[in-house]
Structure formats: structure tokens, C-alpha cells
Amino acid sequence: MSLHTTIAVGGPAKFFAVPRSSREVVELVKLARGRDLDFIVIGKGSNLLVRDGGYRGMVIKIGHNLSRIKLNKQTIFAEAGASFSLLARKSLSHGRSGFEFALGIPGTVGGAVRMNAGAYGSEVSNVLVRLRVIDENSKVWVIKAREIEFGYRRIGLPHNAIVLSATFFCPPGEVNKEILAKSTQRKRTQPVSSKSFGCTFVNPPGAHAGRLIDACGLKGTRSGGAMISKKHANFILNVGENTKASDVEALIDLAKREVRKKFGVSLRPEVIIIGH
């Protein structure tokens, strides 16, 4: 799975499928559920760590086959496999407002929706109109945003619901220049060109995970081929040639432990860890 995650580590999946259509996603989900097989749906794998022993279930990768973007008069439709940052760039290039915050956020539309991705005071919930999802019975439904409960880096969908596409409110209008400027400056403050998850931890209430980790003196700390970034402590980087998932997980555990010890704060990872 090192070829299918942005941190570029991890063991193999027992089964790996790349559907070519929404119908194939539904069929794969039915197959996995019918055989009582564990499965996970991924996009770019930007918030995923697969342990070195691999994953014994099925990985369903929603990628370029399901990446259509369509601009309408007041909204933008995007399939789950579309790049979230590409969606933002396309929106801005057509004089649309609302997606300034999304520039530089890694991952796909499906993943961004699933974690209610955001930055600089804006997030997916501010622009989402409706979703098309597969439910636990492998049925396809359209859910309106007003029917969903949102929280910080979370969305009130069942754990096993799968996002197929989303429609966002993104009308023509003047962009928020302040948010746009902050988004375009990410390269200065974050190691966006390095192999990483993006941010590793959710910011705790009233604090910043990166600042807490930095205050513990952990910037630059290494475990094998993994390193806590010297530029931004909420990023764990793959800087080695034979980096293991266990190297990365060791730094996740170290950061959690040291921040808990020093500040009494429990850091919650944005990263999903699977496998054995």
C-alpha cells in the first residue's frame, strides 16, 4: 500500500480494486459485505497508515475513473475521486467563491467530505449542498447537507457510509482575499511537497497540535525513516528509503504521549490506522 498512500509506507492489501464507475463501487461493496470481508474505501490515501503486515481485507480505491467535476450556475458537482485542491483551483479560475480555504488541502473530494476538511475558519460544511452515498445496505441515497450533523473534522454519516459524489454551493462572486492569501502561503509554513499525511492530529479545543508538539521539543525527532517535521510539528514525514509504517506509528505514539505528559491534552489523530 506504499504506492497508494501519501506517506508512502505500508504492507500489502489482500484484495485491491479500482472501480471504473459508481455501479462498480456498489458491486464491490456488495461482494465484500456478502463474503463478510473487511473493506476500506480510499482516495489518495492522505490520512491513511497501513501497518507493515498489510491489510487482510479489500481496499477499494476511488480514483481518476470517478473524478468528474462539473460547474453549474450556482453550484459545483464533483465525484468522490476528484482532487479536492484541483476542485478549489477550478472554482477560483472560474471566478467562484467559497473554496478559497481548500487550496493545498491534500486528498480527494470523498475524503475531504468524510472528515469535514477545512482551514482558516472555513470547512466543507460551509459549502456542502448534498451528497450521494452508499449506505450499510449497499443502497444509493442522496442526503441534503441540512440533514447532516457536522463537527470539527467530522461529519454525521454512519461509519460505513461511502461518499460517491458531492454538490457544493459555489456561486460567482468576489473571493475572500484574506483566506486565499493564507492558503497560497502554505508552502512557506508547511512541508507540502514532502511525503506525509498532511496534518497528523486534529487541533484540540483552544490549541494547535503542532505548537503543543513543538513545545515538547519534538521537531526533527526521528524513528527509522520517519521524522517529525522541522517546519511544522503536526506533520510526520517519510524521509528514508526503507521507511516502515512502524516508524511512523512510533512517532504518532511519541507525540501523543509527550503532549499528554506535558499539557494533559489527549491528541486525536486525523490518521486512520489499519492492518496488522
KELUMVO-27196 format. One record per residue (C-alpha): x, y, z. Coordinates in nm, 3 decimals, padded with zeros to 5 digits. Layout:
N
      c1      c2      c3
       X       Y       Z
...
***
This chain:
276
      c1      c2      c3
  00.000  00.000  00.000
  00.303  00.227 -00.003
  00.211  00.317 -00.362
 -00.139  00.423 -00.263
 -00.083  00.647  00.040
  00.073  00.992  00.055
  00.306  00.888  00.340
  00.433  00.610  00.105
  00.467  00.328  00.359
  00.267  00.018  00.443
  00.222 -00.351  00.370
  00.004 -00.511  00.100
 -00.373 -00.546  00.085
 -00.513 -00.897  00.034
 -00.754 -00.760 -00.227
 -00.723 -00.431 -00.415
 -00.983 -00.294 -00.656
 -01.010  00.022 -00.866
 -01.374  00.064 -00.977
 -01.448  00.235 -01.308
 -01.796  00.358 -01.215
 -02.030  00.419 -00.922
 -02.208  00.097 -01.014
 -01.884 -00.097 -00.976
 -01.831  00.061 -00.632
 -02.175 -00.066 -00.529
 -02.099 -00.415 -00.665
 -01.764 -00.432 -00.486
 -01.923 -00.327 -00.159
 -02.195 -00.589 -00.202
 -01.927 -00.851 -00.274
 -01.726 -00.762  00.036
 -02.030 -00.750  00.263
 -02.171 -01.071  00.117
 -01.848 -01.254  00.197
 -01.812 -01.091  00.540
 -01.487 -00.936  00.421
 -01.342 -00.627  00.585
 -01.304 -00.343  00.339
 -01.200  00.021  00.327
 -01.263  00.282  00.060
 -00.975  00.521 -00.009
 -00.891  00.807 -00.241
 -00.534  00.934 -00.242
 -00.468  00.777  00.098
 -00.369  01.110  00.251
 -00.493  01.024  00.601
 -00.418  00.654  00.598
 -00.149  00.441  00.759
 -00.139  00.071  00.669
  00.072 -00.130  00.910
  00.368 -00.327  00.776
  00.190 -00.662  00.799
 -00.066 -00.541  00.550
 -00.446 -00.540  00.539
 -00.634 -00.869  00.520
 -00.945 -00.722  00.364
 -01.032 -00.539  00.042
 -00.911 -00.189 -00.043
 -01.140 -00.008 -00.287
 -00.958  00.285 -00.442
 -01.177  00.561 -00.585
 -00.950  00.749 -00.823
 -00.937  00.912 -01.165
 -01.220  00.696 -01.304
 -01.455  00.875 -01.065
 -01.315  01.228 -01.071
 -01.560  01.427 -01.284
 -01.612  01.794 -01.194
 -01.899  01.997 -01.338
 -01.967  02.366 -01.284
 -02.332  02.473 -01.271
 -02.478  02.823 -01.230
 -02.454  02.835 -00.850
 -02.303  02.501 -00.759
 -02.019  02.263 -00.841
 -02.068  01.887 -00.871
 -01.770  01.661 -00.802
 -01.726  01.286 -00.790
 -01.554  01.139 -00.486
 -01.226  01.066 -00.667
 -01.168  01.425 -00.778
 -00.874  01.608 -00.622
 -01.001  01.848 -00.356
 -00.730  02.106 -00.426
 -00.795  02.077 -00.801
 -01.162  02.146 -00.732
 -01.058  02.460 -00.545
 -00.831  02.576 -00.828
 -01.101  02.513 -01.087
 -01.354  02.703 -00.877
 -01.125  03.004 -00.839
 -01.023  03.006 -01.206
 -01.392  03.043 -01.297
 -01.448  03.332 -01.059
 -01.631  03.127 -00.796
 -01.622  03.199 -00.423
 -01.633  02.961 -00.127
 -01.340  02.729 -00.192
 -01.051  02.962 -00.109
 -00.973  02.757  00.205
 -00.926  02.433  00.009
 -00.615  02.526 -00.187
 -00.337  02.287 -00.089
 -00.553  02.051  00.117
 -00.444  01.702  00.009
 -00.675  01.417 -00.078
 -00.992  01.366 -00.273
 -01.341  01.512 -00.251
 -01.468  01.194 -00.084
 -01.202  01.208  00.185
 -01.243  01.583  00.239
 -01.617  01.542  00.287
 -01.570  01.244  00.519
 -01.351  01.445  00.758
 -01.522  01.783  00.705
 -01.186  01.917  00.591
 -01.115  02.282  00.641
 -00.868  02.560  00.715
 -00.863  02.923  00.826
 -01.213  02.918  00.971
 -01.386  02.759  00.671
 -01.473  02.395  00.610
 -01.667  02.160  00.387
 -01.987  02.205  00.589
 -01.995  02.574  00.489
 -02.030  02.492  00.119
 -02.185  02.144  00.101
 -02.532  02.119 -00.055
 -02.589  01.744 -00.085
 -02.416  01.407 -00.103
 -02.469  01.087 -00.294
 -02.372  00.794 -00.072
 -02.389  00.416 -00.043
 -02.548  00.309  00.287
 -02.490  00.000  00.501
 -02.738 -00.195  00.288
 -02.550 -00.109 -00.035
 -02.831  00.126 -00.140
 -02.753  00.461 -00.304
 -02.908  00.767 -00.141
 -02.897  01.144 -00.182
 -02.860  01.326  00.151
 -02.902  01.701  00.188
 -02.645  01.888  00.394
 -02.911  02.027  00.626
 -02.990  01.667  00.728
 -02.631  01.606  00.842
 -02.476  01.696  01.177
 -02.126  01.838  01.138
 -01.846  01.883  01.390
 -01.482  01.977  01.389
 -01.316  01.740  01.141
 -01.612  01.505  01.143
 -01.940  01.453  00.964
 -02.251  01.281  01.097
 -02.267  00.997  00.847
 -02.269  00.632  00.951
 -01.917  00.494  00.976
 -01.976  00.256  00.685
 -02.143  00.509  00.451
 -01.944  00.568  00.133
 -01.940  00.902 -00.047
 -01.985  00.875 -00.424
 -02.022  01.243 -00.512
 -02.095  01.584 -00.365
 -02.254  01.910 -00.474
 -02.121  02.236 -00.330
 -02.262  02.588 -00.322
 -02.000  02.792 -00.501
 -02.155  03.091 -00.680
 -01.983  03.350 -00.895
 -01.856  03.630 -00.675
 -01.565  03.803 -00.513
 -01.320  03.568 -00.345
 -01.214  03.608  00.016
 -00.867  03.751 -00.040
 -00.756  03.702  00.320
 -00.830  03.328  00.321
 -00.690  03.292 -00.032
 -00.363  03.457  00.074
 -00.329  03.224  00.374
 -00.400  02.919  00.159
 -00.141  03.014 -00.101
  00.122  03.065  00.171
  00.102  02.705  00.289
  00.432  02.618  00.120
  00.608  02.868  00.345
  00.476  02.722  00.672
  00.406  02.357  00.587
  00.613  02.081  00.420
  00.353  02.034  00.148
  00.594  01.881 -00.106
  00.715  01.607  00.133
  00.575  01.259  00.178
  00.332  01.294  00.468
 -00.032  01.257  00.574
 -00.085  01.630  00.574
 -00.168  01.718  00.934
 -00.134  01.419  01.165
 -00.353  01.535  01.455
 -00.677  01.726  01.495
 -00.626  02.057  01.674
 -00.760  02.023  02.031
 -01.009  02.285  02.154
 -00.839  02.621  02.202
 -00.496  02.496  02.096
 -00.284  02.393  01.797
 -00.148  02.038  01.784
  00.169  02.148  01.607
  00.251  02.408  01.872
  00.197  02.158  02.154
  00.426  01.904  01.986
  00.685  02.174  01.919
  00.672  02.283  02.285
  00.765  01.926  02.379
  01.086  01.968  02.179
  00.994  01.703  01.923
  01.062  01.886  01.596
  01.319  01.690  01.398
  01.276  01.375  01.611
  01.330  01.060  01.405
  01.225  00.698  01.423
  01.389  00.499  01.147
  01.300  00.672  00.821
  01.021  00.884  00.970
  01.067  01.232  01.114
  00.853  01.496  01.285
  00.888  01.792  01.052
  01.123  02.074  01.148
  00.897  02.318  00.964
  00.562  02.222  01.118
  00.542  01.975  01.407
  00.196  01.844  01.313
  00.349  01.680  01.006
  00.525  01.345  01.016
  00.745  01.294  00.711
  00.880  00.990  00.531
  01.241  01.093  00.478
  01.403  00.749  00.442
  01.450  00.497  00.164
  01.310  00.197  00.352
  01.077  00.365  00.598
  00.836  00.137  00.779
  00.483  00.207  00.894
  00.602  00.115  01.243
  00.850  00.406  01.227
  00.564  00.645  01.155
  00.334  00.494  01.418
  00.611  00.521  01.677
  00.624  00.898  01.623
  00.245  00.925  01.642
  00.254  00.746  01.977
  00.550  00.954  02.098
  00.377  01.284  02.019
  00.057  01.170  02.191
  00.247  01.053  02.497
  00.466  01.362  02.538
  00.184  01.612  02.486
 -00.031  01.422  02.734
  00.253  01.422  02.987
  00.340  01.791  02.949
 -00.001  01.950  02.894
 -00.259  01.690  02.996
 -00.403  01.708  02.644
 -00.502  01.398  02.451
 -00.421  01.443  02.083
 -00.665  01.279  01.842
 -00.511  01.159  01.514
 -00.667  01.259  01.184
 -00.497  00.947  01.050
 -00.680  00.615  01.016
 -00.456  00.320  01.106
 -00.542 -00.023  00.966
 -00.374 -00.361  00.926
 -00.154 -00.570  01.149
***
